[in-house]
Amino acid sequence: MRMPLLAGEGLSTQIGDLASFFLAMGVSILIALLNHSAIWLYPAVLLLVFAAVGRVIAWLFHGAGLPLDMVVFELVVAAFLISVASKLTADQTKS
């Protein structure tokens, strides 16, 4: 199992934090796409990059496993969102 559920307050934190992370990211991407506004993509990029960096720090300094597939996925999606943001910005400057 990649992430066993904790118990008590740890379970509440685990579910609440993960839910808020993904919901905030999804909502900011949705707002960006509905409004054609690149600025809303950057919070999602920051969440993804910070998650990837946090995983590497946990591996380097705290003995955690390194889920390289997750780190790569997070960085690839962040790069994709930056690409979309730059396209949206370019489209806005043409208008």
FIVEXRO-503721 format. One record per residue (C-alpha): residue in one letter; x, z, y. Coordinates in steps of 0.05 Angstrom, whole numbers, always signed. Example, Ala and Ser with C-alpha at 12.3 -4.5 7.8 and 13.67 -1.06 7.14 Angstrom:
BEGIN
{"a", {+246, +156, -90}}
{"s", {+273, +143, -21}}
***
This chain:
BEGIN
{"m", {+0, +0, +0}}
{"r", {+29, -20, +67}}
{"m", {-3, +36, +108}}
{"p", {-38, +93, +73}}
{"l", {-91, +128, +113}}
{"l", {-73, +197, +140}}
{"a", {-119, +256, +141}}
{"g", {-152, +299, +195}}
{"e", {-128, +286, +266}}
{"g", {-76, +237, +240}}
{"l", {-132, +194, +211}}
{"s", {-171, +197, +277}}
{"t", {-109, +177, +315}}
{"q", {-91, +122, +265}}
{"i", {-160, +90, +267}}
{"g", {-172, +101, +342}}
{"d", {-104, +76, +364}}
{"l", {-105, +14, +320}}
{"a", {-176, -3, +339}}
{"s", {-161, +4, +413}}
{"f", {-97, -37, +406}}
{"f", {-132, -96, +372}}
{"l", {-196, -92, +414}}
{"a", {-157, -90, +480}}
{"m", {-115, -149, +457}}
{"g", {-174, -189, +434}}
{"v", {-215, -175, +496}}
{"s", {-158, -194, +543}}
{"i", {-147, -260, +506}}
{"l", {-221, -274, +508}}
{"i", {-225, -260, +582}}
{"a", {-165, -305, +594}}
{"l", {-196, -363, +556}}
{"l", {-266, -355, +586}}
{"n", {-238, -351, +658}}
{"h", {-179, -399, +647}}
{"s", {-136, -344, +676}}
{"a", {-65, -336, +649}}
{"i", {-56, -266, +677}}
{"w", {-102, -237, +624}}
{"l", {-56, -262, +568}}
{"y", {+2, -218, +589}}
{"p", {-28, -151, +567}}
{"a", {-35, -181, +497}}
{"v", {+37, -207, +499}}
{"l", {+62, -138, +520}}
{"l", {+23, -103, +464}}
{"l", {+51, -151, +412}}
{"v", {+123, -148, +437}}
{"f", {+122, -72, +444}}
{"a", {+93, -66, +373}}
{"a", {+150, -110, +346}}
{"v", {+202, -71, +384}}
{"g", {+172, -5, +362}}
{"r", {+175, -26, +289}}
{"v", {+249, -44, +297}}
{"i", {+264, +22, +332}}
{"a", {+227, +60, +277}}
{"w", {+270, +24, +226}}
{"l", {+336, +34, +263}}
{"f", {+329, +106, +284}}
{"h", {+275, +139, +241}}
{"g", {+285, +111, +171}}
{"a", {+220, +71, +169}}
{"g", {+213, +8, +129}}
{"l", {+222, -57, +167}}
{"p", {+160, -101, +157}}
{"l", {+197, -164, +178}}
{"d", {+136, -208, +165}}
{"m", {+96, -167, +216}}
{"v", {+151, -168, +268}}
{"v", {+159, -243, +262}}
{"f", {+84, -254, +265}}
{"e", {+78, -210, +328}}
{"l", {+135, -247, +362}}
{"v", {+108, -316, +343}}
{"v", {+38, -299, +369}}
{"a", {+69, -270, +433}}
{"a", {+109, -335, +443}}
{"f", {+46, -376, +431}}
{"l", {+7, -335, +483}}
{"i", {+63, -344, +533}}
{"s", {+59, -419, +520}}
{"v", {-16, -419, +531}}
{"a", {-7, -378, +595}}
{"s", {+43, -428, +622}}
{"k", {-5, -485, +606}}
{"l", {-62, -449, +641}}
{"t", {-18, -436, +701}}
{"a", {+4, -509, +704}}
{"d", {-69, -531, +699}}
{"q", {-88, -484, +756}}
{"t", {-33, -510, +802}}
{"k", {-57, -582, +790}}
{"s", {-127, -565, +813}}
***
